[in-house]
Amino acid sequence: MQRVALDVAAAEQHGGAPAEMLRHRIYRIVAQRAGSPGEPRLTVHMMASSLGEAAHRAWTVYGRPGGLYQQGSYRITSVEQVLPEPGELL
């Protein structure tokens, strides 16, 4: 990371465009069929910068017509950070 930061600083000094450092974590998103707590849950993992973004991405990918969440009226029941450990950056 230090080398990347030095390379970015050098590029910016020589007229390069400012670099954007994205910080992402891996989140586990669990969906449950509405009204069926005893049925199996769907679990997916998404890389995102926040809990809200992870849930939004999961719904965008799997909630579209024909997606996993549409078959059987699933809803997202939990979103939790799984990697790296809370507070660390990937």
PDB file of N, CA, C and O in Angstrom:
ATOM      1  N   MET A   1       0.816  -1.190   0.000  1.00  0.00           N
ATOM      2  CA  MET A   1       0.000   0.000   0.000  1.00  0.00           C
ATOM      3  C   MET A   1       0.861   1.256   0.000  1.00  0.00           C
ATOM      4  O   MET A   1       0.513   2.256  -0.627  1.00  0.00           O
ATOM      5  N   GLN A   2       1.983   1.198   0.705  1.00  0.00           N
ATOM      6  CA  GLN A   2       2.843   2.378   0.746  1.00  0.00           C
ATOM      7  C   GLN A   2       3.404   2.671  -0.639  1.00  0.00           C
ATOM      8  O   GLN A   2       3.486   3.828  -1.051  1.00  0.00           O
ATOM      9  N   ARG A   3       3.791   1.610  -1.359  1.00  0.00           N
ATOM     10  CA  ARG A   3       4.319   1.800  -2.699  1.00  0.00           C
ATOM     11  C   ARG A   3       3.265   2.393  -3.627  1.00  0.00           C
ATOM     12  O   ARG A   3       3.566   3.271  -4.436  1.00  0.00           O
ATOM     13  N   VAL A   4       2.047   1.919  -3.508  1.00  0.00           N
ATOM     14  CA  VAL A   4       0.960   2.459  -4.325  1.00  0.00           C
ATOM     15  C   VAL A   4       0.759   3.936  -4.009  1.00  0.00           C
ATOM     16  O   VAL A   4       0.611   4.753  -4.918  1.00  0.00           O
ATOM     17  N   ALA A   5       0.753   4.278  -2.726  1.00  0.00           N
ATOM     18  CA  ALA A   5       0.569   5.673  -2.327  1.00  0.00           C
ATOM     19  C   ALA A   5       1.696   6.546  -2.876  1.00  0.00           C
ATOM     20  O   ALA A   5       1.436   7.662  -3.325  1.00  0.00           O
ATOM     21  N   LEU A   6       2.945   6.064  -2.852  1.00  0.00           N
ATOM     22  CA  LEU A   6       4.068   6.823  -3.392  1.00  0.00           C
ATOM     23  C   LEU A   6       3.950   6.982  -4.901  1.00  0.00           C
ATOM     24  O   LEU A   6       4.207   8.062  -5.433  1.00  0.00           O
ATOM     25  N   ASP A   7       3.561   5.912  -5.599  1.00  0.00           N
ATOM     26  CA  ASP A   7       3.381   5.977  -7.050  1.00  0.00           C
ATOM     27  C   ASP A   7       2.283   6.967  -7.431  1.00  0.00           C
ATOM     28  O   ASP A   7       2.429   7.720  -8.394  1.00  0.00           O
ATOM     29  N   VAL A   8       1.199   6.967  -6.685  1.00  0.00           N
ATOM     30  CA  VAL A   8       0.085   7.886  -6.943  1.00  0.00           C
ATOM     31  C   VAL A   8       0.547   9.323  -6.727  1.00  0.00           C
ATOM     32  O   VAL A   8       0.252  10.192  -7.547  1.00  0.00           O
ATOM     33  N   ALA A   9       1.262   9.586  -5.641  1.00  0.00           N
ATOM     34  CA  ALA A   9       1.746  10.937  -5.352  1.00  0.00           C
ATOM     35  C   ALA A   9       2.698  11.407  -6.451  1.00  0.00           C
ATOM     36  O   ALA A   9       2.630  12.562  -6.872  1.00  0.00           O
ATOM     37  N   ALA A  10       3.573  10.538  -6.913  1.00  0.00           N
ATOM     38  CA  ALA A  10       4.507  10.906  -7.979  1.00  0.00           C
ATOM     39  C   ALA A  10       3.773  11.204  -9.275  1.00  0.00           C
ATOM     40  O   ALA A  10       4.110  12.168  -9.963  1.00  0.00           O
ATOM     41  N   ALA A  11       2.793  10.410  -9.618  1.00  0.00           N
ATOM     42  CA  ALA A  11       2.016  10.632 -10.842  1.00  0.00           C
ATOM     43  C   ALA A  11       1.259  11.954 -10.775  1.00  0.00           C
ATOM     44  O   ALA A  11       1.186  12.672 -11.772  1.00  0.00           O
ATOM     45  N   GLU A  12       0.697  12.282  -9.618  1.00  0.00           N
ATOM     46  CA  GLU A  12      -0.042  13.537  -9.461  1.00  0.00           C
ATOM     47  C   GLU A  12       0.887  14.739  -9.579  1.00  0.00           C
ATOM     48  O   GLU A  12       0.494  15.777 -10.111  1.00  0.00           O
ATOM     49  N   GLN A  13       2.124  14.605  -9.086  1.00  0.00           N
ATOM     50  CA  GLN A  13       3.082  15.708  -9.177  1.00  0.00           C
ATOM     51  C   GLN A  13       3.488  15.975 -10.626  1.00  0.00           C
ATOM     52  O   GLN A  13       3.831  17.104 -10.976  1.00  0.00           O
ATOM     53  N   HIS A  14       3.451  14.953 -11.459  1.00  0.00           N
ATOM     54  CA  HIS A  14       3.853  15.086 -12.855  1.00  0.00           C
ATOM     55  C   HIS A  14       2.656  15.321 -13.774  1.00  0.00           C
ATOM     56  O   HIS A  14       2.721  15.026 -14.967  1.00  0.00           O
ATOM     57  N   GLY A  15       1.573  15.846 -13.227  1.00  0.00           N
ATOM     58  CA  GLY A  15       0.427  16.218 -14.038  1.00  0.00           C
ATOM     59  C   GLY A  15      -0.597  15.126 -14.267  1.00  0.00           C
ATOM     60  O   GLY A  15      -1.530  15.312 -15.048  1.00  0.00           O
ATOM     61  N   GLY A  16      -0.447  14.011 -13.616  1.00  0.00           N
ATOM     62  CA  GLY A  16      -1.428  12.936 -13.757  1.00  0.00           C
ATOM     63  C   GLY A  16      -2.730  13.280 -13.050  1.00  0.00           C
ATOM     64  O   GLY A  16      -2.761  14.122 -12.153  1.00  0.00           O
ATOM     65  N   ALA A  17      -3.776  12.633 -13.456  1.00  0.00           N
ATOM     66  CA  ALA A  17      -5.083  12.850 -12.825  1.00  0.00           C
ATOM     67  C   ALA A  17      -5.045  12.348 -11.386  1.00  0.00           C
ATOM     68  O   ALA A  17      -4.361  11.368 -11.090  1.00  0.00           O
ATOM     69  N   PRO A  18      -5.779  13.014 -10.485  1.00  0.00           N
ATOM     70  CA  PRO A  18      -5.823  12.541  -9.098  1.00  0.00           C
ATOM     71  C   PRO A  18      -6.358  11.103  -9.037  1.00  0.00           C
ATOM     72  O   PRO A  18      -7.318  10.754  -9.724  1.00  0.00           O
ATOM     73  N   ALA A  19      -5.737  10.306  -8.226  1.00  0.00           N
ATOM     74  CA  ALA A  19      -6.154   8.906  -8.087  1.00  0.00           C
ATOM     75  C   ALA A  19      -7.263   8.804  -7.053  1.00  0.00           C
ATOM     76  O   ALA A  19      -7.307   9.560  -6.083  1.00  0.00           O
ATOM     77  N   GLU A  20      -8.149   7.860  -7.281  1.00  0.00           N
ATOM     78  CA  GLU A  20      -9.222   7.605  -6.329  1.00  0.00           C
ATOM     79  C   GLU A  20      -8.953   6.256  -5.673  1.00  0.00           C
ATOM     80  O   GLU A  20      -8.862   5.234  -6.353  1.00  0.00           O
ATOM     81  N   MET A  21      -8.829   6.258  -4.362  1.00  0.00           N
ATOM     82  CA  MET A  21      -8.581   5.020  -3.623  1.00  0.00           C
ATOM     83  C   MET A  21      -9.923   4.506  -3.104  1.00  0.00           C
ATOM     84  O   MET A  21     -10.536   5.120  -2.231  1.00  0.00           O
ATOM     85  N   LEU A  22     -10.365   3.397  -3.638  1.00  0.00           N
ATOM     86  CA  LEU A  22     -11.627   2.810  -3.205  1.00  0.00           C
ATOM     87  C   LEU A  22     -11.362   1.826  -2.079  1.00  0.00           C
ATOM     88  O   LEU A  22     -10.415   1.042  -2.133  1.00  0.00           O
ATOM     89  N   ARG A  23     -12.188   1.874  -1.081  1.00  0.00           N
ATOM     90  CA  ARG A  23     -12.031   0.976   0.062  1.00  0.00           C
ATOM     91  C   ARG A  23     -13.271   0.108   0.145  1.00  0.00           C
ATOM     92  O   ARG A  23     -14.371   0.591   0.414  1.00  0.00           O
ATOM     93  N   HIS A  24     -13.081  -1.159  -0.085  1.00  0.00           N
ATOM     94  CA  HIS A  24     -14.209  -2.074  -0.131  1.00  0.00           C
ATOM     95  C   HIS A  24     -14.069  -3.173   0.908  1.00  0.00           C
ATOM     96  O   HIS A  24     -12.974  -3.505   1.361  1.00  0.00           O
ATOM     97  N   ARG A  25     -15.199  -3.713   1.261  1.00  0.00           N
ATOM     98  CA  ARG A  25     -15.264  -4.845   2.178  1.00  0.00           C
ATOM     99  C   ARG A  25     -16.190  -5.883   1.556  1.00  0.00           C
ATOM    100  O   ARG A  25     -16.938  -5.577   0.627  1.00  0.00           O
ATOM    101  N   ILE A  26     -16.140  -7.085   2.061  1.00  0.00           N
ATOM    102  CA  ILE A  26     -17.019  -8.146   1.582  1.00  0.00           C
ATOM    103  C   ILE A  26     -18.173  -8.282   2.580  1.00  0.00           C
ATOM    104  O   ILE A  26     -17.960  -8.372   3.789  1.00  0.00           O
ATOM    105  N   TYR A  27     -19.391  -8.295   2.049  1.00  0.00           N
ATOM    106  CA  TYR A  27     -20.590  -8.405   2.882  1.00  0.00           C
ATOM    107  C   TYR A  27     -21.370  -9.660   2.514  1.00  0.00           C
ATOM    108  O   TYR A  27     -21.440 -10.047   1.348  1.00  0.00           O
ATOM    109  N   ARG A  28     -21.951 -10.284   3.525  1.00  0.00           N
ATOM    110  CA  ARG A  28     -22.843 -11.434   3.332  1.00  0.00           C
ATOM    111  C   ARG A  28     -24.272 -10.910   3.390  1.00  0.00           C
ATOM    112  O   ARG A  28     -24.681 -10.297   4.376  1.00  0.00           O
ATOM    113  N   ILE A  29     -25.026 -11.160   2.321  1.00  0.00           N
ATOM    114  CA  ILE A  29     -26.417 -10.725   2.247  1.00  0.00           C
ATOM    115  C   ILE A  29     -27.291 -11.969   2.260  1.00  0.00           C
ATOM    116  O   ILE A  29     -27.134 -12.859   1.424  1.00  0.00           O
ATOM    117  N   VAL A  30     -28.210 -12.023   3.210  1.00  0.00           N
ATOM    118  CA  VAL A  30     -29.099 -13.174   3.350  1.00  0.00           C
ATOM    119  C   VAL A  30     -30.511 -12.736   2.996  1.00  0.00           C
ATOM    120  O   VAL A  30     -30.991 -11.701   3.459  1.00  0.00           O
ATOM    121  N   ALA A  31     -31.173 -13.547   2.162  1.00  0.00           N
ATOM    122  CA  ALA A  31     -32.558 -13.268   1.779  1.00  0.00           C
ATOM    123  C   ALA A  31     -33.426 -14.455   2.173  1.00  0.00           C
ATOM    124  O   ALA A  31     -32.995 -15.606   2.106  1.00  0.00           O
ATOM    125  N   GLN A  32     -34.646 -14.158   2.584  1.00  0.00           N
ATOM    126  CA  GLN A  32     -35.600 -15.171   3.036  1.00  0.00           C
ATOM    127  C   GLN A  32     -36.886 -14.987   2.247  1.00  0.00           C
ATOM    128  O   GLN A  32     -37.278 -13.864   1.931  1.00  0.00           O
ATOM    129  N   ARG A  33     -37.534 -16.091   1.935  1.00  0.00           N
ATOM    130  CA  ARG A  33     -38.824 -16.012   1.260  1.00  0.00           C
ATOM    131  C   ARG A  33     -39.829 -15.367   2.215  1.00  0.00           C
ATOM    132  O   ARG A  33     -39.954 -15.780   3.369  1.00  0.00           O
ATOM    133  N   ALA A  34     -40.529 -14.372   1.734  1.00  0.00           N
ATOM    134  CA  ALA A  34     -41.486 -13.647   2.563  1.00  0.00           C
ATOM    135  C   ALA A  34     -42.550 -14.593   3.116  1.00  0.00           C
ATOM    136  O   ALA A  34     -43.182 -15.334   2.364  1.00  0.00           O
ATOM    137  N   GLY A  35     -42.743 -14.560   4.436  1.00  0.00           N
ATOM    138  CA  GLY A  35     -43.769 -15.367   5.083  1.00  0.00           C
ATOM    139  C   GLY A  35     -43.419 -16.831   5.257  1.00  0.00           C
ATOM    140  O   GLY A  35     -44.286 -17.621   5.630  1.00  0.00           O
ATOM    141  N   SER A  36     -42.168 -17.223   4.999  1.00  0.00           N
ATOM    142  CA  SER A  36     -41.765 -18.628   5.118  1.00  0.00           C
ATOM    143  C   SER A  36     -40.465 -18.747   5.905  1.00  0.00           C
ATOM    144  O   SER A  36     -39.430 -19.082   5.328  1.00  0.00           O
ATOM    145  N   PRO A  37     -40.495 -18.479   7.216  1.00  0.00           N
ATOM    146  CA  PRO A  37     -39.254 -18.484   7.996  1.00  0.00           C
ATOM    147  C   PRO A  37     -38.569 -19.842   8.080  1.00  0.00           C
ATOM    148  O   PRO A  37     -37.374 -19.897   8.372  1.00  0.00           O
ATOM    149  N   GLY A  38     -39.276 -20.933   7.836  1.00  0.00           N
ATOM    150  CA  GLY A  38     -38.659 -22.249   7.941  1.00  0.00           C
ATOM    151  C   GLY A  38     -37.962 -22.717   6.678  1.00  0.00           C
ATOM    152  O   GLY A  38     -37.250 -23.721   6.705  1.00  0.00           O
ATOM    153  N   GLU A  39     -38.151 -22.016   5.578  1.00  0.00           N
ATOM    154  CA  GLU A  39     -37.551 -22.424   4.313  1.00  0.00           C
ATOM    155  C   GLU A  39     -36.095 -21.999   4.222  1.00  0.00           C
ATOM    156  O   GLU A  39     -35.676 -21.088   4.935  1.00  0.00           O
ATOM    157  N   PRO A  40     -35.316 -22.642   3.357  1.00  0.00           N
ATOM    158  CA  PRO A  40     -33.899 -22.271   3.203  1.00  0.00           C
ATOM    159  C   PRO A  40     -33.738 -20.816   2.780  1.00  0.00           C
ATOM    160  O   PRO A  40     -34.582 -20.255   2.082  1.00  0.00           O
ATOM    161  N   ARG A  41     -32.644 -20.225   3.217  1.00  0.00           N
ATOM    162  CA  ARG A  41     -32.345 -18.838   2.886  1.00  0.00           C
ATOM    163  C   ARG A  41     -31.367 -18.795   1.719  1.00  0.00           C
ATOM    164  O   ARG A  41     -30.596 -19.732   1.512  1.00  0.00           O
ATOM    165  N   LEU A  42     -31.401 -17.716   0.965  1.00  0.00           N
ATOM    166  CA  LEU A  42     -30.418 -17.480  -0.086  1.00  0.00           C
ATOM    167  C   LEU A  42     -29.319 -16.604   0.489  1.00  0.00           C
ATOM    168  O   LEU A  42     -29.603 -15.586   1.120  1.00  0.00           O
ATOM    169  N   THR A  43     -28.070 -16.988   0.278  1.00  0.00           N
ATOM    170  CA  THR A  43     -26.945 -16.208   0.779  1.00  0.00           C
ATOM    171  C   THR A  43     -26.028 -15.866  -0.385  1.00  0.00           C
ATOM    172  O   THR A  43     -25.629 -16.744  -1.150  1.00  0.00           O
ATOM    173  N   VAL A  44     -25.696 -14.586  -0.515  1.00  0.00           N
ATOM    174  CA  VAL A  44     -24.748 -14.140  -1.526  1.00  0.00           C
ATOM    175  C   VAL A  44     -23.709 -13.255  -0.854  1.00  0.00           C
ATOM    176  O   VAL A  44     -23.949 -12.711   0.224  1.00  0.00           O
ATOM    177  N   HIS A  45     -22.565 -13.115  -1.492  1.00  0.00           N
ATOM    178  CA  HIS A  45     -21.505 -12.250  -0.987  1.00  0.00           C
ATOM    179  C   HIS A  45     -21.227 -11.181  -2.032  1.00  0.00           C
ATOM    180  O   HIS A  45     -21.120 -11.473  -3.223  1.00  0.00           O
ATOM    181  N   MET A  46     -21.110  -9.935  -1.573  1.00  0.00           N
ATOM    182  CA  MET A  46     -20.882  -8.799  -2.459  1.00  0.00           C
ATOM    183  C   MET A  46     -19.737  -7.961  -1.927  1.00  0.00           C
ATOM    184  O   MET A  46     -19.577  -7.815  -0.715  1.00  0.00           O
ATOM    185  N   MET A  47     -18.933  -7.404  -2.840  1.00  0.00           N
ATOM    186  CA  MET A  47     -17.901  -6.457  -2.457  1.00  0.00           C
ATOM    187  C   MET A  47     -18.499  -5.064  -2.612  1.00  0.00           C
ATOM    188  O   MET A  47     -19.030  -4.725  -3.669  1.00  0.00           O
ATOM    189  N   ALA A  48     -18.412  -4.261  -1.558  1.00  0.00           N
ATOM    190  CA  ALA A  48     -18.975  -2.914  -1.574  1.00  0.00           C
ATOM    191  C   ALA A  48     -18.266  -2.065  -0.528  1.00  0.00           C
ATOM    192  O   ALA A  48     -17.487  -2.567   0.282  1.00  0.00           O
ATOM    193  N   SER A  49     -18.551  -0.775  -0.564  1.00  0.00           N
ATOM    194  CA  SER A  49     -17.908   0.129   0.386  1.00  0.00           C
ATOM    195  C   SER A  49     -18.722   0.343   1.659  1.00  0.00           C
ATOM    196  O   SER A  49     -18.214   0.905   2.629  1.00  0.00           O
ATOM    197  N   SER A  50     -19.995  -0.104   1.665  1.00  0.00           N
ATOM    198  CA  SER A  50     -20.829   0.070   2.857  1.00  0.00           C
ATOM    199  C   SER A  50     -21.923  -0.992   2.888  1.00  0.00           C
ATOM    200  O   SER A  50     -22.186  -1.656   1.885  1.00  0.00           O
ATOM    201  N   LEU A  51     -22.557  -1.144   4.048  1.00  0.00           N
ATOM    202  CA  LEU A  51     -23.674  -2.078   4.179  1.00  0.00           C
ATOM    203  C   LEU A  51     -24.802  -1.735   3.210  1.00  0.00           C
ATOM    204  O   LEU A  51     -25.341  -2.611   2.532  1.00  0.00           O
ATOM    205  N   GLY A  52     -25.151  -0.452   3.153  1.00  0.00           N
ATOM    206  CA  GLY A  52     -26.233  -0.020   2.286  1.00  0.00           C
ATOM    207  C   GLY A  52     -25.950  -0.283   0.818  1.00  0.00           C
ATOM    208  O   GLY A  52     -26.827  -0.719   0.071  1.00  0.00           O
ATOM    209  N   GLU A  53     -24.711  -0.013   0.411  1.00  0.00           N
ATOM    210  CA  GLU A  53     -24.339  -0.264  -0.981  1.00  0.00           C
ATOM    211  C   GLU A  53     -24.379  -1.754  -1.293  1.00  0.00           C
ATOM    212  O   GLU A  53     -24.794  -2.145  -2.383  1.00  0.00           O
ATOM    213  N   ALA A  54     -23.953  -2.588  -0.351  1.00  0.00           N
ATOM    214  CA  ALA A  54     -23.986  -4.039  -0.568  1.00  0.00           C
ATOM    215  C   ALA A  54     -25.415  -4.526  -0.759  1.00  0.00           C
ATOM    216  O   ALA A  54     -25.685  -5.317  -1.662  1.00  0.00           O
ATOM    217  N   ALA A  55     -26.326  -4.063   0.079  1.00  0.00           N
ATOM    218  CA  ALA A  55     -27.733  -4.462  -0.050  1.00  0.00           C
ATOM    219  C   ALA A  55     -28.311  -3.962  -1.371  1.00  0.00           C
ATOM    220  O   ALA A  55     -29.044  -4.685  -2.044  1.00  0.00           O
ATOM    221  N   HIS A  56     -27.983  -2.729  -1.738  1.00  0.00           N
ATOM    222  CA  HIS A  56     -28.479  -2.167  -2.995  1.00  0.00           C
ATOM    223  C   HIS A  56     -27.962  -2.960  -4.193  1.00  0.00           C
ATOM    224  O   HIS A  56     -28.722  -3.267  -5.111  1.00  0.00           O
ATOM    225  N   ARG A  57     -26.671  -3.290  -4.184  1.00  0.00           N
ATOM    226  CA  ARG A  57     -26.101  -4.075  -5.288  1.00  0.00           C
ATOM    227  C   ARG A  57     -26.747  -5.456  -5.374  1.00  0.00           C
ATOM    228  O   ARG A  57     -27.069  -5.930  -6.463  1.00  0.00           O
ATOM    229  N   ALA A  58     -26.933  -6.092  -4.233  1.00  0.00           N
ATOM    230  CA  ALA A  58     -27.557  -7.425  -4.237  1.00  0.00           C
ATOM    231  C   ALA A  58     -28.955  -7.355  -4.827  1.00  0.00           C
ATOM    232  O   ALA A  58     -29.332  -8.198  -5.641  1.00  0.00           O
ATOM    233  N   TRP A  59     -29.728  -6.351  -4.419  1.00  0.00           N
ATOM    234  CA  TRP A  59     -31.092  -6.241  -4.933  1.00  0.00           C
ATOM    235  C   TRP A  59     -31.080  -5.904  -6.426  1.00  0.00           C
ATOM    236  O   TRP A  59     -31.912  -6.407  -7.181  1.00  0.00           O
ATOM    237  N   THR A  60     -30.141  -5.058  -6.849  1.00  0.00           N
ATOM    238  CA  THR A  60     -30.036  -4.703  -8.259  1.00  0.00           C
ATOM    239  C   THR A  60     -29.712  -5.935  -9.105  1.00  0.00           C
ATOM    240  O   THR A  60     -30.276  -6.109 -10.185  1.00  0.00           O
ATOM    241  N   VAL A  61     -28.814  -6.781  -8.626  1.00  0.00           N
ATOM    242  CA  VAL A  61     -28.408  -7.966  -9.382  1.00  0.00           C
ATOM    243  C   VAL A  61     -29.459  -9.068  -9.301  1.00  0.00           C
ATOM    244  O   VAL A  61     -29.821  -9.642 -10.328  1.00  0.00           O
ATOM    245  N   TYR A  62     -29.955  -9.374  -8.110  1.00  0.00           N
ATOM    246  CA  TYR A  62     -30.824 -10.542  -7.925  1.00  0.00           C
ATOM    247  C   TYR A  62     -32.315 -10.210  -7.851  1.00  0.00           C
ATOM    248  O   TYR A  62     -33.149 -11.114  -7.912  1.00  0.00           O
ATOM    249  N   GLY A  63     -32.660  -8.934  -7.720  1.00  0.00           N
ATOM    250  CA  GLY A  63     -34.062  -8.563  -7.605  1.00  0.00           C
ATOM    251  C   GLY A  63     -34.733  -8.216  -8.923  1.00  0.00           C
ATOM    252  O   GLY A  63     -35.938  -7.968  -8.966  1.00  0.00           O
ATOM    253  N   ARG A  64     -33.958  -8.198  -9.992  1.00  0.00           N
ATOM    254  CA  ARG A  64     -34.536  -7.867 -11.299  1.00  0.00           C
ATOM    255  C   ARG A  64     -35.449  -8.990 -11.776  1.00  0.00           C
ATOM    256  O   ARG A  64     -35.364 -10.106 -11.264  1.00  0.00           O
ATOM    257  N   PRO A  65     -36.310  -8.723 -12.733  1.00  0.00           N
ATOM    258  CA  PRO A  65     -37.202  -9.775 -13.240  1.00  0.00           C
ATOM    259  C   PRO A  65     -36.416 -11.012 -13.680  1.00  0.00           C
ATOM    260  O   PRO A  65     -35.476 -10.915 -14.469  1.00  0.00           O
ATOM    261  N   GLY A  66     -36.807 -12.152 -13.169  1.00  0.00           N
ATOM    262  CA  GLY A  66     -36.107 -13.401 -13.459  1.00  0.00           C
ATOM    263  C   GLY A  66     -34.950 -13.690 -12.525  1.00  0.00           C
ATOM    264  O   GLY A  66     -34.342 -14.757 -12.614  1.00  0.00           O
ATOM    265  N   GLY A  67     -34.625 -12.754 -11.618  1.00  0.00           N
ATOM    266  CA  GLY A  67     -33.521 -12.944 -10.683  1.00  0.00           C
ATOM    267  C   GLY A  67     -33.914 -13.855  -9.529  1.00  0.00           C
ATOM    268  O   GLY A  67     -35.087 -14.184  -9.350  1.00  0.00           O
ATOM    269  N   LEU A  68     -32.915 -14.256  -8.751  1.00  0.00           N
ATOM    270  CA  LEU A  68     -33.144 -15.165  -7.618  1.00  0.00           C
ATOM    271  C   LEU A  68     -34.185 -14.645  -6.642  1.00  0.00           C
ATOM    272  O   LEU A  68     -35.022 -15.410  -6.165  1.00  0.00           O
ATOM    273  N   TYR A  69     -34.143 -13.348  -6.338  1.00  0.00           N
ATOM    274  CA  TYR A  69     -35.038 -12.804  -5.320  1.00  0.00           C
ATOM    275  C   TYR A  69     -36.476 -12.703  -5.815  1.00  0.00           C
ATOM    276  O   TYR A  69     -37.401 -12.690  -5.003  1.00  0.00           O
ATOM    277  N   GLN A  70     -36.683 -12.632  -7.112  1.00  0.00           N
ATOM    278  CA  GLN A  70     -38.033 -12.512  -7.653  1.00  0.00           C
ATOM    279  C   GLN A  70     -38.783 -13.838  -7.610  1.00  0.00           C
ATOM    280  O   GLN A  70     -40.007 -13.853  -7.486  1.00  0.00           O
ATOM    281  N   GLN A  71     -38.065 -14.941  -7.712  1.00  0.00           N
ATOM    282  CA  GLN A  71     -38.705 -16.253  -7.696  1.00  0.00           C
ATOM    283  C   GLN A  71     -39.079 -16.598  -6.260  1.00  0.00           C
ATOM    284  O   GLN A  71     -38.224 -17.013  -5.478  1.00  0.00           O
ATOM    285  N   GLY A  72     -40.315 -16.434  -5.919  1.00  0.00           N
ATOM    286  CA  GLY A  72     -40.753 -16.766  -4.567  1.00  0.00           C
ATOM    287  C   GLY A  72     -40.822 -15.592  -3.623  1.00  0.00           C
ATOM    288  O   GLY A  72     -40.945 -15.792  -2.415  1.00  0.00           O
ATOM    289  N   SER A  73     -40.750 -14.386  -4.120  1.00  0.00           N
ATOM    290  CA  SER A  73     -40.907 -13.172  -3.305  1.00  0.00           C
ATOM    291  C   SER A  73     -39.936 -13.110  -2.130  1.00  0.00           C
ATOM    292  O   SER A  73     -40.365 -12.974  -0.984  1.00  0.00           O
ATOM    293  N   TYR A  74     -38.655 -13.206  -2.395  1.00  0.00           N
ATOM    294  CA  TYR A  74     -37.647 -13.101  -1.340  1.00  0.00           C
ATOM    295  C   TYR A  74     -37.469 -11.658  -0.918  1.00  0.00           C
ATOM    296  O   TYR A  74     -37.748 -10.732  -1.680  1.00  0.00           O
ATOM    297  N   ARG A  75     -36.996 -11.479   0.319  1.00  0.00           N
ATOM    298  CA  ARG A  75     -36.622 -10.154   0.806  1.00  0.00           C
ATOM    299  C   ARG A  75     -35.318 -10.292   1.579  1.00  0.00           C
ATOM    300  O   ARG A  75     -35.054 -11.329   2.187  1.00  0.00           O
ATOM    301  N   ILE A  76     -34.509  -9.243   1.554  1.00  0.00           N
ATOM    302  CA  ILE A  76     -33.227  -9.255   2.260  1.00  0.00           C
ATOM    303  C   ILE A  76     -33.503  -9.159   3.761  1.00  0.00           C
ATOM    304  O   ILE A  76     -34.191  -8.246   4.218  1.00  0.00           O
ATOM    305  N   THR A  77     -32.959 -10.113   4.519  1.00  0.00           N
ATOM    306  CA  THR A  77     -33.187 -10.127   5.966  1.00  0.00           C
ATOM    307  C   THR A  77     -31.968  -9.688   6.772  1.00  0.00           C
ATOM    308  O   THR A  77     -32.111  -9.219   7.901  1.00  0.00           O
ATOM    309  N   SER A  78     -30.763  -9.837   6.202  1.00  0.00           N
ATOM    310  CA  SER A  78     -29.581  -9.376   6.937  1.00  0.00           C
ATOM    311  C   SER A  78     -28.428  -9.086   5.993  1.00  0.00           C
ATOM    312  O   SER A  78     -28.287  -9.703   4.937  1.00  0.00           O
ATOM    313  N   VAL A  79     -27.603  -8.122   6.406  1.00  0.00           N
ATOM    314  CA  VAL A  79     -26.375  -7.766   5.684  1.00  0.00           C
ATOM    315  C   VAL A  79     -25.309  -7.610   6.751  1.00  0.00           C
ATOM    316  O   VAL A  79     -25.476  -6.837   7.694  1.00  0.00           O
ATOM    317  N   GLU A  80     -24.207  -8.346   6.606  1.00  0.00           N
ATOM    318  CA  GLU A  80     -23.131  -8.226   7.589  1.00  0.00           C
ATOM    319  C   GLU A  80     -21.775  -8.268   6.910  1.00  0.00           C
ATOM    320  O   GLU A  80     -21.590  -8.957   5.907  1.00  0.00           O
ATOM    321  N   GLN A  81     -20.828  -7.522   7.468  1.00  0.00           N
ATOM    322  CA  GLN A  81     -19.469  -7.503   6.940  1.00  0.00           C
ATOM    323  C   GLN A  81     -18.769  -8.791   7.349  1.00  0.00           C
ATOM    324  O   GLN A  81     -18.800  -9.174   8.519  1.00  0.00           O
ATOM    325  N   VAL A  82     -18.133  -9.462   6.383  1.00  0.00           N
ATOM    326  CA  VAL A  82     -17.442 -10.704   6.711  1.00  0.00           C
ATOM    327  C   VAL A  82     -15.944 -10.641   6.447  1.00  0.00           C
ATOM    328  O   VAL A  82     -15.185 -11.322   7.136  1.00  0.00           O
ATOM    329  N   LEU A  83     -15.488  -9.855   5.479  1.00  0.00           N
ATOM    330  CA  LEU A  83     -14.062  -9.700   5.191  1.00  0.00           C
ATOM    331  C   LEU A  83     -13.793  -8.271   4.766  1.00  0.00           C
ATOM    332  O   LEU A  83     -14.669  -7.663   4.150  1.00  0.00           O
ATOM    333  N   PRO A  84     -12.678  -7.719   5.047  1.00  0.00           N
ATOM    334  CA  PRO A  84     -11.804  -8.119   6.146  1.00  0.00           C
ATOM    335  C   PRO A  84     -12.512  -7.873   7.465  1.00  0.00           C
ATOM    336  O   PRO A  84     -13.680  -7.486   7.490  1.00  0.00           O
ATOM    337  N   GLU A  85     -11.825  -8.090   8.526  1.00  0.00           N
ATOM    338  CA  GLU A  85     -12.434  -7.884   9.841  1.00  0.00           C
ATOM    339  C   GLU A  85     -12.909  -6.436   9.958  1.00  0.00           C
ATOM    340  O   GLU A  85     -12.302  -5.548   9.359  1.00  0.00           O
ATOM    341  N   PRO A  86     -13.961  -6.179  10.703  1.00  0.00           N
ATOM    342  CA  PRO A  86     -14.434  -4.801  10.853  1.00  0.00           C
ATOM    343  C   PRO A  86     -13.301  -3.852  11.229  1.00  0.00           C
ATOM    344  O   PRO A  86     -12.502  -4.130  12.123  1.00  0.00           O
ATOM    345  N   GLY A  87     -13.254  -2.736  10.530  1.00  0.00           N
ATOM    346  CA  GLY A  87     -12.221  -1.738  10.808  1.00  0.00           C
ATOM    347  C   GLY A  87     -11.023  -1.852   9.883  1.00  0.00           C
ATOM    348  O   GLY A  87     -10.291  -0.875   9.721  1.00  0.00           O
ATOM    349  N   GLU A  88     -10.792  -3.013   9.265  1.00  0.00           N
ATOM    350  CA  GLU A  88      -9.673  -3.174   8.337  1.00  0.00           C
ATOM    351  C   GLU A  88     -10.149  -2.855   6.942  1.00  0.00           C
ATOM    352  O   GLU A  88     -11.351  -2.826   6.678  1.00  0.00           O
ATOM    353  N   LEU A  89      -9.218  -2.619   6.056  1.00  0.00           N
ATOM    354  CA  LEU A  89      -9.555  -2.308   4.660  1.00  0.00           C
ATOM    355  C   LEU A  89      -8.985  -3.366   3.732  1.00  0.00           C
ATOM    356  O   LEU A  89      -7.949  -3.969   4.011  1.00  0.00           O
ATOM    357  N   LEU A  90      -9.674  -3.576   2.638  1.00  0.00           N
ATOM    358  CA  LEU A  90      -9.217  -4.549   1.645  1.00  0.00           C
ATOM    359  C   LEU A  90      -8.607  -3.792   0.487  1.00  0.00           C
ATOM    360  O   LEU A  90      -8.150  -4.405  -0.478  1.00  0.00           O
TER     361      LEU A  90
END
